[in-house]
Amino acid sequence: MEGLELTAFQIISAVGAARSSYIEAIQMAKAGEFKGAEAALKEGEEFFVEGHHAHTGLLEKEAQEGQGSTVSLLIVHAEDQLMSAEAFKTIAAEFIEVYKRMSESASEEMEKIA
């Protein structure tokens, strides 16, 4: 496997794991497990940063050596996955906040009743 292909697969693998962590964070928040949701969000960020660093390495190599200017479907896919994971991160953070507010509102309503 060539260097460019290997890097593309590193990006895809890392950001795929990040996206899975972000989805897990949403599911945990939905279940009211906010500490677990925050931990999954943090784990996702660590995976995302790994993929982002690999992508940045490609950009730096192209800027320094002029290599990598050949656009391959694999690199396009890797970049698509990178952007998708970044969008999931934003969505996950928003969902966690919404579920927290819903939980707090429900607790306040229960206190009023009691």
MOPAC internal coordinates of N, CA, C and O (Angstrom, degrees):
PM7 1SCF
backbone

  N    0.0000 0     0.00 0     0.00 0    0    0    0
  C    1.4510 1     0.00 0     0.00 0    1    0    0
  C    1.5246 1   108.10 1     0.00 0    2    1    0
  O    1.2310 1   120.45 1   -47.77 1    3    2    1
  N    1.3040 1   116.74 1   132.23 1    3    2    1
  C    1.4582 1   123.38 1  -179.05 1    5    3    2
  C    1.5337 1   110.73 1   -71.36 1    6    5    3
  O    1.2310 1   120.73 1   -18.52 1    7    6    5
  N    1.3203 1   116.22 1   161.48 1    7    6    5
  C    1.4589 1   121.68 1   179.92 1    9    7    6
  C    1.5121 1   113.37 1   -58.16 1   10    9    7
  O    1.2310 1   120.28 1   136.95 1   11   10    9
  N    1.3346 1   117.06 1   -43.05 1   11   10    9
  C    1.4534 1   121.49 1  -179.73 1   13   11   10
  C    1.5244 1   111.35 1   -64.75 1   14   13   11
  O    1.2310 1   120.85 1   137.14 1   15   14   13
  N    1.3172 1   115.98 1   -42.86 1   15   14   13
  C    1.4662 1   120.43 1   178.63 1   17   15   14
  C    1.5248 1   110.96 1   -64.78 1   18   17   15
  O    1.2310 1   120.60 1   137.40 1   19   18   17
  N    1.3170 1   116.45 1   -42.60 1   19   18   17
  C    1.4634 1   120.98 1   179.41 1   21   19   18
  C    1.5235 1   110.64 1   -61.11 1   22   21   19
  O    1.2310 1   120.61 1   135.52 1   23   22   21
  N    1.3096 1   116.43 1   -44.48 1   23   22   21
  C    1.4599 1   120.24 1   179.09 1   25   23   22
  C    1.5239 1   110.88 1   -63.68 1   26   25   23
  O    1.2310 1   120.25 1   139.40 1   27   26   25
  N    1.3204 1   117.14 1   -40.60 1   27   26   25
  C    1.4659 1   120.62 1   177.90 1   29   27   26
  C    1.5256 1   110.39 1   -59.98 1   30   29   27
  O    1.2310 1   120.36 1   136.16 1   31   30   29
  N    1.3231 1   116.92 1   -43.84 1   31   30   29
  C    1.4652 1   119.73 1   178.96 1   33   31   30
  C    1.5290 1   111.76 1   -68.32 1   34   33   31
  O    1.2310 1   120.02 1   147.06 1   35   34   33
  N    1.3216 1   117.56 1   -32.94 1   35   34   33
  C    1.4678 1   120.30 1   174.99 1   37   35   34
  C    1.5263 1   110.31 1   -62.76 1   38   37   35
  O    1.2310 1   120.77 1   136.20 1   39   38   37
  N    1.3161 1   116.14 1   -43.80 1   39   38   37
  C    1.4664 1   120.44 1   178.33 1   41   39   38
  C    1.5226 1   110.10 1   -61.76 1   42   41   39
  O    1.2310 1   120.64 1   129.62 1   43   42   41
  N    1.3183 1   116.38 1   -50.38 1   43   42   41
  C    1.4674 1   121.33 1  -178.05 1   45   43   42
  C    1.5220 1   111.28 1   -59.40 1   46   45   43
  O    1.2310 1   120.45 1   136.58 1   47   46   45
  N    1.3160 1   116.75 1   -43.42 1   47   46   45
  C    1.4605 1   120.97 1  -179.66 1   49   47   46
  C    1.5243 1   111.53 1   -64.86 1   50   49   47
  O    1.2310 1   120.63 1   132.02 1   51   50   49
  N    1.3252 1   116.41 1   -47.98 1   51   50   49
  C    1.4677 1   120.17 1  -176.72 1   53   51   50
  C    1.5236 1   111.82 1   -65.15 1   54   53   51
  O    1.2310 1   120.47 1   133.01 1   55   54   53
  N    1.3296 1   116.70 1   -46.99 1   55   54   53
  C    1.4659 1   117.83 1  -177.26 1   57   55   54
  C    1.5257 1   111.76 1   -74.78 1   58   57   55
  O    1.2310 1   120.18 1   156.07 1   59   58   57
  N    1.3232 1   117.26 1   -23.93 1   59   58   57
  C    1.4674 1   119.79 1   172.81 1   61   59   58
  C    1.5181 1   110.78 1   -66.04 1   62   61   59
  O    1.2310 1   120.80 1   138.32 1   63   62   61
  N    1.3240 1   116.09 1   -41.68 1   63   62   61
  C    1.4721 1   120.32 1   176.07 1   65   63   62
  C    1.5225 1   110.28 1   -65.25 1   66   65   63
  O    1.2310 1   120.50 1   141.46 1   67   66   65
  N    1.3431 1   116.64 1   -38.54 1   67   66   65
  C    1.4661 1   120.36 1   177.98 1   69   67   66
  C    1.5274 1   110.16 1   -61.29 1   70   69   67
  O    1.2310 1   120.58 1   132.31 1   71   70   69
  N    1.3207 1   116.49 1   -47.69 1   71   70   69
  C    1.4625 1   120.57 1  -178.93 1   73   71   70
  C    1.5263 1   110.74 1   -60.82 1   74   73   71
  O    1.2310 1   120.14 1   139.60 1   75   74   73
  N    1.3217 1   117.34 1   -40.40 1   75   74   73
  C    1.4714 1   120.85 1   177.21 1   77   75   74
  C    1.5224 1   110.94 1   -61.82 1   78   77   75
  O    1.2310 1   120.33 1   139.15 1   79   78   77
  N    1.3268 1   116.97 1   -40.85 1   79   78   77
  C    1.4708 1   120.64 1   178.24 1   81   79   78
  C    1.5258 1   110.88 1   -65.06 1   82   81   79
  O    1.2310 1   120.26 1   140.84 1   83   82   81
  N    1.3228 1   117.11 1   -39.16 1   83   82   81
  C    1.4651 1   120.36 1   179.20 1   85   83   82
  C    1.5259 1   111.09 1   -65.53 1   86   85   83
  O    1.2310 1   120.41 1   139.86 1   87   86   85
  N    1.3176 1   116.82 1   -40.14 1   87   86   85
  C    1.4707 1   120.51 1   176.89 1   89   87   86
  C    1.5199 1   110.11 1   -64.97 1   90   89   87
  O    1.2310 1   120.52 1   138.27 1   91   90   89
  N    1.3244 1   116.62 1   -41.73 1   91   90   89
  C    1.4638 1   120.77 1   176.62 1   93   91   90
  C    1.5287 1   110.34 1   -60.80 1   94   93   91
  O    1.2310 1   119.96 1   140.69 1   95   94   93
  N    1.3155 1   117.68 1   -39.31 1   95   94   93
  C    1.4659 1   121.57 1   179.09 1   97   95   94
  C    1.5239 1   110.71 1   -61.25 1   98   97   95
  O    1.2310 1   120.49 1   137.50 1   99   98   97
  N    1.3213 1   116.66 1   -42.50 1   99   98   97
  C    1.4716 1   120.21 1   178.24 1  101   99   98
  C    1.5269 1   110.32 1   -62.89 1  102  101   99
  O    1.2310 1   120.52 1   135.60 1  103  102  101
  N    1.3185 1   116.62 1   -44.40 1  103  102  101
  C    1.4630 1   120.45 1  -179.11 1  105  103  102
  C    1.5199 1   111.27 1   -63.95 1  106  105  103
  O    1.2310 1   120.30 1   141.22 1  107  106  105
  N    1.3314 1   117.04 1   -38.78 1  107  106  105
  C    1.4588 1   120.09 1   179.31 1  109  107  106
  C    1.5302 1   110.51 1   -68.11 1  110  109  107
  O    1.2310 1   120.43 1   139.21 1  111  110  109
  N    1.3256 1   116.79 1   -40.79 1  111  110  109
  C    1.4657 1   119.82 1   178.00 1  113  111  110
  C    1.5230 1   110.51 1   -62.99 1  114  113  111
  O    1.2310 1   120.66 1   139.99 1  115  114  113
  N    1.3094 1   116.33 1   -40.01 1  115  114  113
  C    1.4709 1   120.99 1   178.68 1  117  115  114
  C    1.5197 1   110.46 1   -60.11 1  118  117  115
  O    1.2310 1   120.58 1   145.51 1  119  118  117
  N    1.3289 1   116.49 1   -34.49 1  119  118  117
  C    1.4685 1   121.83 1   179.34 1  121  119  118
  C    1.5360 1   112.26 1   -83.98 1  122  121  119
  O    1.2310 1   120.52 1  -179.63 1  123  122  121
  N    1.3485 1   116.62 1     0.37 1  123  122  121
  C    1.4612 1   120.09 1   179.34 1  125  123  122
  C    1.5181 1   114.31 1    83.90 1  126  125  123
  O    1.2310 1   120.25 1  -170.48 1  127  126  125
  N    1.3195 1   117.12 1     9.52 1  127  126  125
  C    1.4664 1   121.90 1  -179.60 1  129  127  126
  C    1.5365 1   108.81 1   -94.57 1  130  129  127
  O    1.2310 1   121.00 1  -103.57 1  131  130  129
  N    1.3348 1   115.68 1    76.43 1  131  130  129
  C    1.4634 1   120.52 1  -170.52 1  133  131  130
  C    1.5289 1   113.42 1   -72.82 1  134  133  131
  O    1.2310 1   119.93 1   146.49 1  135  134  133
  N    1.3135 1   117.74 1   -33.51 1  135  134  133
  C    1.4704 1   118.82 1   176.59 1  137  135  134
  C    1.5250 1   110.28 1   -65.88 1  138  137  135
  O    1.2310 1   120.56 1   137.88 1  139  138  137
  N    1.3155 1   116.53 1   -42.12 1  139  138  137
  C    1.4616 1   120.89 1   177.04 1  141  139  138
  C    1.5169 1   111.53 1   -65.02 1  142  141  139
  O    1.2310 1   120.87 1   142.89 1  143  142  141
  N    1.3245 1   115.95 1   -37.11 1  143  142  141
  C    1.4593 1   120.33 1   178.62 1  145  143  142
  C    1.5225 1   110.50 1   -64.37 1  146  145  143
  O    1.2310 1   120.73 1   136.24 1  147  146  145
  N    1.3115 1   116.22 1   -43.76 1  147  146  145
  C    1.4718 1   119.91 1   179.06 1  149  147  146
  C    1.5298 1   110.69 1   -65.02 1  150  149  147
  O    1.2310 1   120.54 1   142.30 1  151  150  149
  N    1.3333 1   116.57 1   -37.70 1  151  150  149
  C    1.4678 1   120.38 1   178.51 1  153  151  150
  C    1.5344 1   110.49 1   -65.92 1  154  153  151
  O    1.2310 1   120.36 1   138.47 1  155  154  153
  N    1.3253 1   116.91 1   -41.53 1  155  154  153
  C    1.4674 1   120.45 1   178.81 1  157  155  154
  C    1.5270 1   110.52 1   -66.11 1  158  157  155
  O    1.2310 1   120.42 1   143.08 1  159  158  157
  N    1.3247 1   116.80 1   -36.92 1  159  158  157
  C    1.4631 1   121.08 1   177.26 1  161  159  158
  C    1.5260 1   110.03 1   -63.86 1  162  161  159
  O    1.2310 1   120.59 1   137.69 1  163  162  161
  N    1.3336 1   116.48 1   -42.31 1  163  162  161
  C    1.4721 1   120.85 1   178.49 1  165  163  162
  C    1.5291 1   110.67 1   -65.16 1  166  165  163
  O    1.2310 1   120.57 1   137.16 1  167  166  165
  N    1.3297 1   116.52 1   -42.84 1  167  166  165
  C    1.4644 1   120.60 1   177.89 1  169  167  166
  C    1.5247 1   110.24 1   -60.30 1  170  169  167
  O    1.2310 1   120.68 1   137.50 1  171  170  169
  N    1.3208 1   116.31 1   -42.50 1  171  170  169
  C    1.4502 1   120.87 1   178.43 1  173  171  170
  C    1.5231 1   111.66 1   -60.91 1  174  173  171
  O    1.2310 1   120.97 1   139.73 1  175  174  173
  N    1.3182 1   115.76 1   -40.27 1  175  174  173
  C    1.4609 1   120.24 1   178.75 1  177  175  174
  C    1.5254 1   110.86 1   -62.34 1  178  177  175
  O    1.2310 1   120.25 1   141.01 1  179  178  177
  N    1.3242 1   117.13 1   -38.99 1  179  178  177
  C    1.4641 1   120.50 1   178.46 1  181  179  178
  C    1.5271 1   111.26 1   -63.42 1  182  181  179
  O    1.2310 1   120.41 1   136.83 1  183  182  181
  N    1.3260 1   116.83 1   -43.17 1  183  182  181
  C    1.4670 1   120.53 1   176.89 1  185  183  182
  C    1.5277 1   110.25 1   -64.62 1  186  185  183
  O    1.2310 1   121.00 1   137.24 1  187  186  185
  N    1.3399 1   115.69 1   -42.76 1  187  186  185
  C    1.4567 1   119.95 1  -178.60 1  189  187  186
  C    1.5250 1   111.20 1   -60.84 1  190  189  187
  O    1.2310 1   120.75 1   135.84 1  191  190  189
  N    1.3235 1   116.16 1   -44.16 1  191  190  189
  C    1.4645 1   120.49 1   179.81 1  193  191  190
  C    1.5282 1   110.39 1   -60.51 1  194  193  191
  O    1.2310 1   120.52 1   141.43 1  195  194  193
  N    1.3203 1   116.60 1   -38.57 1  195  194  193
  C    1.4766 1   120.77 1   177.67 1  197  195  194
  C    1.5285 1   110.24 1   -59.92 1  198  197  195
  O    1.2310 1   120.29 1   133.68 1  199  198  197
  N    1.3151 1   117.05 1   -46.32 1  199  198  197
  C    1.4594 1   121.01 1   178.35 1  201  199  198
  C    1.5139 1   112.07 1   -66.93 1  202  201  199
  O    1.2310 1   120.73 1   141.45 1  203  202  201
  N    1.3103 1   116.21 1   -38.55 1  203  202  201
  C    1.4634 1   120.84 1  -179.98 1  205  203  202
  C    1.5296 1   110.67 1   -65.06 1  206  205  203
  O    1.2310 1   120.68 1   139.90 1  207  206  205
  N    1.3268 1   116.30 1   -40.10 1  207  206  205
  C    1.4679 1   120.01 1   177.91 1  209  207  206
  C    1.5312 1   111.06 1   -63.06 1  210  209  207
  O    1.2310 1   120.30 1   139.12 1  211  210  209
  N    1.3167 1   117.02 1   -40.88 1  211  210  209
  C    1.4655 1   120.27 1   178.15 1  213  211  210
  C    1.5356 1   109.76 1   -62.51 1  214  213  211
  O    1.2310 1   120.71 1   138.34 1  215  214  213
  N    1.3081 1   116.25 1   -41.66 1  215  214  213
  C    1.4645 1   120.83 1   178.97 1  217  215  214
  C    1.5259 1   110.66 1   -65.28 1  218  217  215
  O    1.2310 1   120.49 1   136.25 1  219  218  217
  N    1.3149 1   116.67 1   -43.75 1  219  218  217
  C    1.4647 1   121.09 1   178.13 1  221  219  218
  C    1.5236 1   110.45 1   -60.58 1  222  221  219
  O    1.2310 1   120.46 1   142.62 1  223  222  221
  N    1.3288 1   116.72 1   -37.38 1  223  222  221
  C    1.4578 1   120.61 1   177.62 1  225  223  222
  C    1.5233 1   111.81 1   -60.22 1  226  225  223
  O    1.2310 1   120.74 1   140.57 1  227  226  225
  N    1.3263 1   116.20 1   -39.43 1  227  226  225
  C    1.4646 1   119.70 1   176.88 1  229  227  226
  C    1.5306 1   110.89 1   -63.21 1  230  229  227
  O    1.2310 1   120.92 1   136.05 1  231  230  229
  N    1.3109 1   115.85 1   -43.95 1  231  230  229
  C    1.4666 1   120.23 1  -179.45 1  233  231  230
  C    1.5282 1   111.42 1   -64.04 1  234  233  231
  O    1.2310 1   120.90 1   138.16 1  235  234  233
  N    1.3317 1   115.89 1   -41.84 1  235  234  233
  C    1.4655 1   119.91 1   179.25 1  237  235  234
  C    1.5282 1   111.15 1   -64.48 1  238  237  235
  O    1.2310 1   120.92 1   138.16 1  239  238  237
  N    1.3227 1   115.85 1   -41.84 1  239  238  237
  C    1.4597 1   120.29 1  -179.91 1  241  239  238
  C    1.5304 1   110.78 1   -62.30 1  242  241  239
  O    1.2310 1   121.08 1   137.53 1  243  242  241
  N    1.3163 1   115.53 1   -42.47 1  243  242  241
  C    1.4617 1   118.98 1   178.88 1  245  243  242
  C    1.5271 1   110.77 1   -65.01 1  246  245  243
  O    1.2310 1   120.32 1   138.82 1  247  246  245
  N    1.3294 1   117.00 1   -41.18 1  247  246  245
  C    1.4640 1   120.51 1  -179.61 1  249  247  246
  C    1.5270 1   111.73 1   -65.58 1  250  249  247
  O    1.2310 1   120.43 1   142.27 1  251  250  249
  N    1.3271 1   116.77 1   -37.73 1  251  250  249
  C    1.4605 1   120.80 1  -177.11 1  253  251  250
  C    1.5194 1   113.07 1   -81.89 1  254  253  251
  O    1.2310 1   120.70 1   138.72 1  255  254  253
  N    1.3100 1   116.26 1   -41.28 1  255  254  253
  C    1.4592 1   120.50 1  -171.30 1  257  255  254
  C    1.5198 1   113.96 1  -112.50 1  258  257  255
  O    1.2310 1   120.73 1   171.66 1  259  258  257
  N    1.3075 1   116.20 1    -8.34 1  259  258  257
  C    1.4546 1   118.57 1  -176.92 1  261  259  258
  C    1.5120 1   113.55 1    74.99 1  262  261  259
  O    1.2310 1   120.53 1  -172.85 1  263  262  261
  N    1.3412 1   116.59 1     7.15 1  263  262  261
  C    1.4628 1   120.27 1  -179.95 1  265  263  262
  C    1.5188 1   109.84 1   -90.67 1  266  265  263
  O    1.2310 1   121.38 1   -24.59 1  267  266  265
  N    1.2979 1   114.96 1   155.41 1  267  266  265
  C    1.4558 1   120.57 1   175.78 1  269  267  266
  C    1.5150 1   112.82 1    94.81 1  270  269  267
  O    1.2310 1   120.28 1  -178.91 1  271  270  269
  N    1.3200 1   117.06 1     1.09 1  271  270  269
  C    1.4512 1   119.29 1  -177.89 1  273  271  270
  C    1.5291 1   112.59 1   -72.32 1  274  273  271
  O    1.2310 1   120.21 1   166.85 1  275  274  273
  N    1.3254 1   117.20 1   -13.15 1  275  274  273
  C    1.4532 1   120.72 1   175.54 1  277  275  274
  C    1.5244 1   108.11 1   -73.98 1  278  277  275
  O    1.2310 1   120.83 1   -59.81 1  279  278  277
  N    1.3013 1   116.02 1   120.19 1  279  278  277
  C    1.4596 1   120.60 1  -179.07 1  281  279  278
  C    1.5210 1   108.11 1   -84.57 1  282  281  279
  O    1.2310 1   121.20 1   -56.20 1  283  282  281
  N    1.3055 1   115.30 1   123.80 1  283  282  281
  C    1.4646 1   119.15 1   176.92 1  285  283  282
  C    1.5249 1   108.32 1  -115.08 1  286  285  283
  O    1.2310 1   121.38 1   -25.38 1  287  286  285
  N    1.2954 1   114.96 1   154.62 1  287  286  285
  C    1.4517 1   120.49 1   178.61 1  289  287  286
  C    1.5309 1   110.30 1   -60.33 1  290  289  287
  O    1.2310 1   120.35 1   145.36 1  291  290  289
  N    1.3072 1   116.94 1   -34.64 1  291  290  289
  C    1.4598 1   121.44 1   179.99 1  293  291  290
  C    1.5297 1   111.09 1   -64.63 1  294  293  291
  O    1.2310 1   120.00 1   137.45 1  295  294  293
  N    1.3279 1   117.61 1   -42.55 1  295  294  293
  C    1.4638 1   120.95 1   178.23 1  297  295  294
  C    1.5287 1   110.39 1   -67.90 1  298  297  295
  O    1.2310 1   120.40 1   139.75 1  299  298  297
  N    1.3203 1   116.85 1   -40.25 1  299  298  297
  C    1.4634 1   120.26 1   177.14 1  301  299  298
  C    1.5261 1   109.45 1   -60.41 1  302  301  299
  O    1.2310 1   120.35 1   137.40 1  303  302  301
  N    1.3162 1   116.94 1   -42.60 1  303  302  301
  C    1.4693 1   121.27 1   178.49 1  305  303  302
  C    1.5320 1   110.23 1   -63.60 1  306  305  303
  O    1.2310 1   120.30 1   136.59 1  307  306  305
  N    1.3165 1   117.03 1   -43.41 1  307  306  305
  C    1.4624 1   120.54 1   179.84 1  309  307  306
  C    1.5287 1   110.46 1   -60.89 1  310  309  307
  O    1.2310 1   120.37 1   136.63 1  311  310  309
  N    1.3189 1   116.90 1   -43.37 1  311  310  309
  C    1.4618 1   120.08 1   178.95 1  313  311  310
  C    1.5294 1   111.33 1   -66.77 1  314  313  311
  O    1.2310 1   120.41 1   142.88 1  315  314  313
  N    1.3119 1   116.82 1   -37.12 1  315  314  313
  C    1.4632 1   121.05 1   176.48 1  317  315  314
  C    1.5268 1   110.40 1   -61.89 1  318  317  315
  O    1.2310 1   120.80 1   135.98 1  319  318  317
  N    1.3188 1   116.07 1   -44.02 1  319  318  317
  C    1.4591 1   120.10 1   178.78 1  321  319  318
  C    1.5320 1   111.42 1   -65.30 1  322  321  319
  O    1.2310 1   120.42 1   142.70 1  323  322  321
  N    1.3189 1   116.80 1   -37.30 1  323  322  321
  C    1.4588 1   121.83 1   177.33 1  325  323  322
  C    1.5278 1   110.20 1   -60.25 1  326  325  323
  O    1.2310 1   120.59 1   131.70 1  327  326  325
  N    1.3126 1   116.47 1   -48.30 1  327  326  325
  C    1.4644 1   120.64 1  -179.41 1  329  327  326
  C    1.5231 1   111.64 1   -67.09 1  330  329  327
  O    1.2310 1   120.40 1   143.04 1  331  330  329
  N    1.3247 1   116.84 1   -36.96 1  331  330  329
  C    1.4584 1   120.94 1   177.87 1  333  331  330
  C    1.5208 1   110.77 1   -62.51 1  334  333  331
  O    1.2310 1   120.77 1   136.47 1  335  334  333
  N    1.3242 1   116.13 1   -43.53 1  335  334  333
  C    1.4707 1   119.84 1   179.09 1  337  335  334
  C    1.5187 1   110.76 1   -63.98 1  338  337  335
  O    1.2310 1   120.64 1   140.81 1  339  338  337
  N    1.3256 1   116.38 1   -39.19 1  339  338  337
  C    1.4633 1   119.23 1   178.94 1  341  339  338
  C    1.5281 1   110.67 1   -63.30 1  342  341  339
  O    1.2310 1   120.18 1   140.44 1  343  342  341
  N    1.3103 1   117.26 1   -39.56 1  343  342  341
  C    1.4638 1   121.04 1   177.30 1  345  343  342
  C    1.5318 1   110.61 1   -64.99 1  346  345  343
  O    1.2310 1   120.35 1   138.38 1  347  346  345
  N    1.3231 1   116.93 1   -41.62 1  347  346  345
  C    1.4600 1   120.41 1   178.10 1  349  347  346
  C    1.5258 1   111.26 1   -61.86 1  350  349  347
  O    1.2310 1   120.46 1   143.67 1  351  350  349
  N    1.3313 1   116.73 1   -36.33 1  351  350  349
  C    1.4661 1   120.17 1   178.49 1  353  351  350
  C    1.5280 1   110.14 1   -60.47 1  354  353  351
  O    1.2310 1   120.80 1   133.43 1  355  354  353
  N    1.3082 1   116.07 1   -46.57 1  355  354  353
  C    1.4635 1   121.13 1   179.47 1  357  355  354
  C    1.5224 1   110.80 1   -62.12 1  358  357  355
  O    1.2310 1   120.90 1   134.31 1  359  358  357
  N    1.3129 1   115.89 1   -45.69 1  359  358  357
  C    1.4617 1   120.81 1  -179.93 1  361  359  358
  C    1.5251 1   110.99 1   -63.60 1  362  361  359
  O    1.2310 1   120.40 1   136.74 1  363  362  361
  N    1.3261 1   116.84 1   -43.26 1  363  362  361
  C    1.4678 1   120.69 1  -179.38 1  365  363  362
  C    1.5231 1   110.74 1   -61.30 1  366  365  363
  O    1.2310 1   120.19 1   135.58 1  367  366  365
  N    1.3200 1   117.24 1   -44.42 1  367  366  365
  C    1.4702 1   120.21 1   179.42 1  369  367  366
  C    1.5232 1   110.40 1   -61.37 1  370  369  367
  O    1.2310 1   119.97 1   139.64 1  371  370  369
  N    1.3062 1   117.67 1   -40.36 1  371  370  369
  C    1.4647 1   121.65 1   178.96 1  373  371  370
  C    1.5287 1   111.17 1   -66.43 1  374  373  371
  O    1.2310 1   120.32 1   135.80 1  375  374  373
  N    1.3290 1   117.00 1   -44.20 1  375  374  373
  C    1.4640 1   120.37 1   178.86 1  377  375  374
  C    1.5271 1   111.22 1   -61.85 1  378  377  375
  O    1.2310 1   120.30 1   137.47 1  379  378  377
  N    1.3157 1   117.03 1   -42.53 1  379  378  377
  C    1.4625 1   120.13 1   179.46 1  381  379  378
  C    1.5253 1   109.40 1   -59.26 1  382  381  379
  O    1.2310 1   120.42 1   134.76 1  383  382  381
  N    1.3202 1   116.80 1   -45.24 1  383  382  381
  C    1.4665 1   120.83 1   179.21 1  385  383  382
  C    1.5291 1   111.51 1   -61.74 1  386  385  383
  O    1.2310 1   120.37 1   137.00 1  387  386  385
  N    1.3071 1   116.90 1   -43.00 1  387  386  385
  C    1.4684 1   120.94 1   179.45 1  389  387  386
  C    1.5252 1   110.53 1   -63.59 1  390  389  387
  O    1.2310 1   120.40 1   133.98 1  391  390  389
  N    1.3331 1   116.83 1   -46.02 1  391  390  389
  C    1.4677 1   119.37 1   179.90 1  393  391  390
  C    1.5287 1   111.45 1   -64.46 1  394  393  391
  O    1.2310 1   119.95 1   144.62 1  395  394  393
  N    1.3290 1   117.70 1   -35.38 1  395  394  393
  C    1.4641 1   120.40 1   176.10 1  397  395  394
  C    1.5221 1   110.52 1   -62.77 1  398  397  395
  O    1.2310 1   120.58 1   133.95 1  399  398  397
  N    1.3185 1   116.50 1   -46.05 1  399  398  397
  C    1.4675 1   120.47 1   179.85 1  401  399  398
  C    1.5198 1   111.19 1   -62.87 1  402  401  399
  O    1.2310 1   120.71 1   139.02 1  403  402  401
  N    1.3231 1   116.25 1   -40.98 1  403  402  401
  C    1.4637 1   119.77 1   178.25 1  405  403  402
  C    1.5189 1   110.57 1   -62.80 1  406  405  403
  O    1.2310 1   120.53 1   138.69 1  407  406  405
  N    1.3228 1   116.58 1   -41.31 1  407  406  405
  C    1.4553 1   121.05 1   179.55 1  409  407  406
  C    1.5254 1   111.08 1   -65.06 1  410  409  407
  O    1.2310 1   120.78 1   136.70 1  411  410  409
  N    1.3351 1   116.12 1   -43.30 1  411  410  409
  C    1.4684 1   120.11 1   178.64 1  413  411  410
  C    1.5237 1   110.94 1   -63.74 1  414  413  411
  O    1.2310 1   120.20 1   138.49 1  415  414  413
  N    1.3211 1   117.21 1   -41.51 1  415  414  413
  C    1.4639 1   121.14 1   179.00 1  417  415  414
  C    1.5214 1   111.04 1   -63.54 1  418  417  415
  O    1.2310 1   120.95 1   138.16 1  419  418  417
  N    1.3222 1   115.79 1   -41.84 1  419  418  417
  C    1.4651 1   119.59 1   178.83 1  421  419  418
  C    1.5223 1   110.40 1   -64.18 1  422  421  419
  O    1.2310 1   120.20 1   140.26 1  423  422  421
  N    1.3362 1   117.23 1   -39.74 1  423  422  421
  C    1.4684 1   120.57 1   178.35 1  425  423  422
  C    1.5143 1   111.22 1   -64.57 1  426  425  423
  O    1.2310 1   120.51 1   139.10 1  427  426  425
  N    1.3279 1   116.62 1   -40.90 1  427  426  425
  C    1.4635 1   120.51 1   178.41 1  429  427  426
  C    1.5259 1   111.17 1   -64.02 1  430  429  427
  O    1.2310 1   120.11 1   139.34 1  431  430  429
  N    1.3160 1   117.39 1   -40.66 1  431  430  429
  C    1.4540 1   121.62 1   178.33 1  433  431  430
  C    1.5269 1   111.35 1   -64.39 1  434  433  431
  O    1.2310 1   120.95 1   141.95 1  435  434  433
  N    1.3145 1   115.78 1   -38.05 1  435  434  433
  C    1.4688 1   120.22 1   179.11 1  437  435  434
  C    1.5281 1   110.01 1   -67.08 1  438  437  435
  O    1.2310 1   120.29 1   142.72 1  439  438  437
  N    1.3249 1   117.06 1   -37.28 1  439  438  437
  C    1.4579 1   120.84 1   178.46 1  441  439  438
  C    1.5321 1   110.70 1   -65.88 1  442  441  439
  O    1.2310 1   120.07 1   143.03 1  443  442  441
  N    1.3057 1   117.48 1   -36.97 1  443  442  441
  C    1.4591 1   121.66 1   179.17 1  445  443  442
  C    1.5237 1   110.64 1   -64.66 1  446  445  443
  O    1.2310 1   121.41 1   141.06 1  447  446  445
  N    1.3349 1   114.91 1   -38.94 1  447  446  445
  C    1.4615 1   120.39 1  -178.85 1  449  447  446
  C    1.5107 1   110.85 1   -70.33 1  450  449  447
  O    1.2310 1   120.43 1   142.42 1  451  450  449
  N    1.3289 1   116.78 1   -37.58 1  451  450  449
  C    1.4641 1   121.92 1  -174.60 1  453  451  450
  C    1.4815 1   111.84 1   -75.02 1  454  453  451
  O    1.2310 1   120.10 1   180.00 1  455  454  453

